[in-house]
Amino acid sequence: MKIAVLNGSPKGTVSVTVQYIRFLQKKLPDHDFKLLNISHDIQKYEKNLETFRKVIDDVRQADGVIWAFPLYVFLVASQYKRFIEMIWEQKVEDAFRDKYACAFSTSVHFFDNTAHRYIREICEDLGMKCTESFSADMDDLFIDQRRENFLKWAGDFLKAITDKAPTGRFVAPVVPAHFIYKPGKPKRMVETGDLKISVLADMGDKESNTAQMVDQLSRIFNGGCRVYDVWDIDMRGGCLGCLQCAFDNKCFYKDGFVDFVKNELDGTDIMIFAGAVKDRFFSARLKMFWDRSFFRGHIPSHIDKQMGFIVSGPLAQLPNMQEIIQGYAEIQGTNLAGIVTDESGDSVQIDASLEDFAVRCVDYAQSGYIRPQTFLGVGGHKIFRDQIWSRLRFPFDADFKFYLEHNLFDFPQNDKRYLEFSEQMIAMIQDPDMREAVRKAIKKEMLSGYKKVVEEK
């Protein structure tokens, strides 16, 4: 059986993800796993469409497709996303239609759910027959049982193809709108004072709804913001995952990206991203910006600041994209001040939403308001904290020093107050009579500390 493996690692064959595929090639020699280095060769595909079509021909001739990738900032690498965009741009969706497909990733399980959901959405939009995905920890290959699980998953995928197993659709098709936003004169202007407001937008088309909404927001801010087009930033390629930045946050690329971030965006009080939905996320160009920001490793870049988003497209139909937006804001240590879309199809309503958004951004920034994190931020922080403390201590030396300096190694075993209290109470309830007394009083006593704060503050 011929399986096309779409390798999403920008490092090509020198990647952890590929080692898992090599393992399959060794253990399942009766099958042809053809490795196609999609992310590594993306610039070649863009410059020479003939090379892109050869990859598509390999897909067309395959019995099944494995989308294999490492996690890059909540999703796949920008290079991989660019390949996905090219499928529709070059109108070669038919090569994927009715093919059996699955997703395989390697990561530390930081938002692997959103990356897998995205690939599933793309596969279903292409009319592929999706089977179960497999999200491997980077080190699963070292563990006997986990290697067996991996082989079992791969075997099930091959069997599904042989048996022509039925598959279902789990996401609804996206219904795009064709509304043209026409901004009116702002009804109120927002004074920004000495706040630094930065808008990073994908405005390749200056007449697009995105560009029009950004221009309107700039007018509402009374000129008190800086607008940057992501296409004007000197980025010569997507993040390579080469880890050259891990020691001291110095990027491998010798372009203008790091200087732009440090000189233009650092110190921003309100950071706003703007872009149109392209397939089921922002464009590969905007994703490239997020990926390249990894030169700072796992260090939050906008702690205690405000963040907002302007989205042109059907965001309400894309819960996975919504989760990524919220998760990204929380992981950066910011307050998600709001999201404005053009989905209403009503220019007057969009104008009002932009005005309200601007007011809230400034109000929150001036008052220092930060909404409590949800599971997305709390859980994401704990994953990074634990990994940087242990197995990512090397090579991410810069991360470790930052986490140490900013008390981000907030392990629960260091909370002596709760630990000592628990030890005392556990010892106390060993006595049956005391256990019964505590059981009767626990509901009331749990509130005593809270009531004290309510009465005294």
N, C-alpha and C positions, 0 to 999 in steps of 0.2 A: 504494500500500500504506500502511496506517495503522499507525504505530509509536507506542506509548505510551512516553515517556521519563520514568522515575521519577527526578527530580532529587534527589539526596541532599545537596546543599549547603545548609547553613542560611542562606547568604547569598542564596538564591533565584537570580535571574537575574544578579546581580552576582558572578559566580564564574568561575574559570578553567574548571571543568568544563563550564559552559554554553557557553563560547566554542567548545569543540570541537563541541558539538551544533549551534550556529549554523553552523559550518563545514559540517556534514553537510547542514543545511537548504539552504544555498546551493549546494553541489555536487551534491546529489541532489534537485532540485526536483520530480521526478515522485512523490516519496513525502511523506507527511504525518507529520512527526515532531512529535507533540504533547507539549509540555513541561509536566510536572506537578511543581510545586514542593513536593515531599513534606515535606522537613525544615523548610523555611521556614514551612510552614502547619500543622505538626503540632498546635499548641495549638488552632487553629481546628477541626481534625478531632475532637479530643478533646471539645471543648465542644459541637460541633454535628455529630452523626453524619450528618446529611444531606449535609454537604459531603464527608465521608469516602466516602459511598456514591456520590457523583458521580464521584470519582476511580476507584472500583472499576468504575463503569459504563464509564468511558473505557478501562480495562484490558479489560473484557469485550468491548468493541467493536473492540479493536485486533487486528491480525494478528500482532504481535510486541511484545515488551517489552524495553527497554534499561534495565537498572539502572545508572544513571550517578551516580557519587559521588566526592568527595574522600576521602582516607584520614584517619581520626580515631582516633588511639591504637590501632593494630593492627587496626582494624575500620572500620565505617561510623560516622557520627555517631550519638549516642544518639537524636536525633530520628528518624532513619531506622529505627533498630532499633525504636523505639516504634511506627512505622507497621507494621512487620513483625509485631509482637506483636498489633496490632489486627486484622490479617487473620484470625488464628485466633480471637481473642476475639469478633469479630463474625460468625464462621463464613461468610466469603466466599471460601474457598479455591477454590471452583468457578470463579470468575472468572479464575483464573490457570491452571487445569488445561488441559494440552495446548497451551498457548501456547508459541511459540518465544521463548526468552529468552537474553540475553547480559549480561555485566557489563562496564562500562567505568569506569575510574578515572583520576584525576590525582593524582600524588604525587611524592615524591622516592625512591620505591621502598623506603620503610622499612616492612617487613612488609606490603607489598601482597599477598604470597602468602596471608597468613591472611585478609585482607579478602575477596579473591576466592574463596577456599575457602569462607568463610562464606556468601557470596551464592549460590555454586553449591549448597551444602547446602540453603539455604532454597528455592531454585528447584526442586530435586529433591523436597524434601518437599511442595511445592505441586503436584507432578505436571507441571512444565513441561518443555519440550524444550530442553535447554541446548546452546548452541553455544559456540565458543571465546570467551574473554574477551580484553580488551585493556587492559593497564596502561600508560598513557602517562606519561612524564615530564612535569612541568608545562610544560616549554619545548619539547616536541616539535612544537608547532604552528608554531614559527619555522623548522623545518628541512624542506627540500623532500622528501627521501626519507621522512622520518617522517610527513609529511602524506600522502604517497602510501600508505604502509603503513596508516595509519588509514582512508583511503578504501577500500583493498582489504579490510580487515577488515569494514567496514560493508557493503560490497558482498557479501561472502561470507555475512553474516548474512541479508541480504535474499534472496539466492539460495537459502539453506537453507529459508526460508519458502516461496518459490515452488516449489521442487523437492520440498517435503515430505521433506527429508533425514532419514535415520535418526539418532537420537541415543542415547547410552548413559547408564546411571546409574553414577556413580563413587563414591557414598557409600551406605552401608547405612542403611535407616530406623532411627531411634532407637526402642528398646523401653523405654518408661518403666516404672518400678516404682511400686508403691502401698504402700510400707512405712511404717509409723508408728513413729518412734523413741521409745522410752520409757527415759530415762536412769535409771540406778541410783545408789546412793550411791557417790561417788568412793572408790576404794581407797587412793589416796595424794594428798596435797596437795603442791603445788609452791610453795616459798617464793621470791618474786620479788625480795626485797631492795629496792634502790632503782631497779630497772629500771622504765622507763615502757613500759607495754604498752597498745596501743590496738587495739580490735576495731571495725571498721567493717562493719556488717551490714545486709542488706536483710531486715528483719523486719516487713514489713507485716502478716503473720499471726503473731500471738504464739504460736499453737499449732503452727506449722510445724516441720518437722524442723530447718530452719536455726536458728530461735529456740531450740529445745530444745538443739541442739548448742552454740550460743553460751553459753547459760545454764550448761550442764554445764562448759564450758571455764572460765568465770568462777569456778565453784566450785573447780575443780581448782587454779586460780591463787590460791586462797585469798583471793579478793577483790582481788587485786593487779593488776587491769586495769580499764580504762575501756571501756565498751561504748557505741557510738553507732549509732543506727538511721539509715540513710541517708535515710529519709523525714522525719526530724526536722530535717535540715539545711535552712537557708533557701537553697534553690536555685530561682530563679524561672524557670529555663530552661536548655537545654543550651548548650554552647559555640557561639558564632556564627561563629568563624573570622574575626573582624573585625580581629585583630592590634592592637587598642588596647593590649594588654598587652606588646607586643614591646619597647617602649623601656625600660620600668621595672617590668615585672611587675604593673601595675595593671589589674585586670579592668574591662571595660565595665559589667558588672552592678553595681547598687547594692544587692545583697542581703547576706546574712550569710556567704556561702561562704568568702571569703578570710580573714575574721577567724576563722572556725571552724578552718580549716586551720592558720593561724599560731598561734592560741591553744591549740588542743586537740591537734593532731597533730604539730606541729613538735617535734623532740627525741625522738620516739618511738624506743625501742630495738627493740621488736618490733611490727611492723605486721601485723595479721591482717585479711584480707577474708573475708566470709562471705556466701553467697547461694545461691539455688536456680537450677538450669538453667532458662532460659525460652527456648524453641526450641532453639538450639544455643550459647547463651552465657549469661552472667549477665543480669539484667534491664536494661532501658533505664535505670532509675533508678540502678543501680550504675554503669552505663556513663557516665551523665551526670556522676557524681562524677569518674571518670577523665578525661573530656573537659574538665571545668571546671578540673581541675588544670593544664591547659595554660596557665593564667595565668603559670606559671613557665617557659613555653617548653620548651626541650629540656634543661633543667637537671635532673639526677638529684636526687630529693628525699630519698632515704634511704641515702646512701652509707655503706657498711660497717655497715649495720644488718641486722636479721633480718626476714624476711617469710614469712607463711604464709597458707594458704587453707583454708576450710571450705566444702565444696561439697555441696549436697543435689541429687542427681540422677545421671544415668548418665554421669559423667565418663569412664569407661573406654571408652565408645562414641564419645567426642568428641576424637580426637587433635588436631584443630585448636585446640580450646579449651585443651587441655593445653599446646600450643606457645605460645599467647598468654600463659598464666599464667607459664610459665617465662621467656619473653622479657621480659614486663613486669618481673618481679623482677630479672632481670639488667640490664636497661636502667636501672633505678632505682639500680643499684649495690649491691643487697642480696644477702644469702644466702637462697635459698629453703629455709627450714627444714623445710618439709613441707606436705603436702596431706592433709586428712582428708575422706572422703566417707561417705555413708550407704548406699553401694551394696551392702554385704555383707548388708543385711537382718537384721542381728543386733545388737541393742542392746548386749549384753555386749561384743561385739567393737568396736563403735564407742566405747564407754566406754574400753576399753583403748587404742584408737588415739588418743583425745583426751588421755589421760594421758601416753602416750609422746610425743605431739606437744608437749605443754606442757613436759615435761622437756627435750626437745631444744632447744626455743626458748630456754629460760633458760640451758641449758648453753652453747649456741652464742653467745648474747649476752654471757655472762660471760667466755667464753674468747676472744671476738673472732674466732671461726671464720668464714671466708668461703670458700666453695667456688670454685674457678677457673671463670671464665666459659666458656661454650661458644660456638659460632659465633653463636648468637642475640645474646649480649651483645657479643661482640667485633665482629661484623659491623655490628650496629646502631650501636654507638659510632662506628665509622669513617664510616658514612654521615652521621650528625649532625656529626661533627667536620669532615668535608670541606665539607659544605653551609654550616655556620656560618662557616667560614673564608672561603668564597667568596661564592656568590650569596645566602645568607641572612644575610650580615654585616649588611646592611640588609634588613628593619627590626629584626632580632633583636639589638639592641645589648646588652641585658641578658645574653643567652646568650653573646655574644662575650666580654664582660668576665669572666663566670664561668669560661668555658673557659680564658681566658688566665691568670686568677688561680690556677686549680687544675691547671695544666699538662696540660690535656686535649687540647691541640693536639700530640699525640704522633706527628707525622709520621715515617715511616721515614727520610726524607732527613736527619733531624736526628741519627740514630744514628751518630755518627762512628766508634765502635769497630768496628762491623760493616762499615761502608763502607770504612774504611781497610784492614781485614783483607782484604776481598774484592778491593780494587784491588791489593794486594800479591800475593795468590795468583794472580789472573788474569794479572798481569805475569810471574810466575814460571813458569806452565805454558805460556808461549809457546815455551819451550825444550822440544823433543821428549823429551829425556832426563829432564828434570825433571818433565814431564807424566806420564811412565810411572812415575817414582818416587812421585809424589803419588798416582797411581791405586792403587798397591799398598798405600800406607800409610793411605789416607783412612779406611777403616773403623775401624782401630785408633786413629788419631789423633783421630777425632771424639769418642771416649770419654775422652780424657785429662783434660779439664777436669772432667768429671762424676766421674771416679774420684777426683780430688783432693778434691772436696767430700765425697764419701762417706768418704774416709779421715780427713779433718781435722775434720769437723763432728760 
